Amino acid sequence: MRKWFWLVLFVAAIIIPRPANLEAKIRVKDKNAETIIIKKGDTLWDLSGKYYRSPALWPDFKKYNVFTNPDLIYPKEKLAIGYRDAKKLDNALQTRLNDMVSEKKDKIKKIINLKEEMMKLQEKSAIREKDVAALIAQKEEELYRLQTELGEREEECKMLVSAIQELHIKLAELEATVDAQKQEIAQLQKQNNLAKGVSFFIGFAVVSGVIASEIVK
């Protein structure tokens, strides 16, 4: 009979679950620390997000508590949260948040200033482009004028070349005329000299005849 009693007791000890609070306990280290009562559904992760502003800081609970198993916490247990440190952390986080907001405002201001500078540069660039375009137009006008003048000069050169060629032809004709006239003058001079010789001979003959006739008389 006793054998069956101990057998049943052993099986019951195995089958019947033991209370969870016998397996995991929380012992508060600092009795003066701020404590809370764990409620159903609470986890260290969620409580860290609530009191420390970050779920990832749940290991900080170990500063104020001793856990037999931090993954198992149960309702109605006390949990020290070190509220003063949480306040410090909250203030630090708030300060950091304010710094980040201020830094963000500064960056936004810098971005606005940078955009304004870029707009000014674009305006200056547009003005310079207009100046460059005007200068190019002016140079193109000067180039067109020079090309026109060059064309006119080329026409004048062609006319001068044509006039020179005509003048050369006329000079050649004039030289030929002069040569012909020189030949005529030379011929006339020869004829004149011949006529003078004949006249002199005739005169001489006449005079000689007259003299001879006088002598005969």
Summary of the structure (lengths in Angstrom):
residues: 217
radius of gyration: 68.7
end to end distance: 233.5
largest distance: 233.5
contacts: 468
relative contact order: 0.05
helix: 77%
strand: 6%
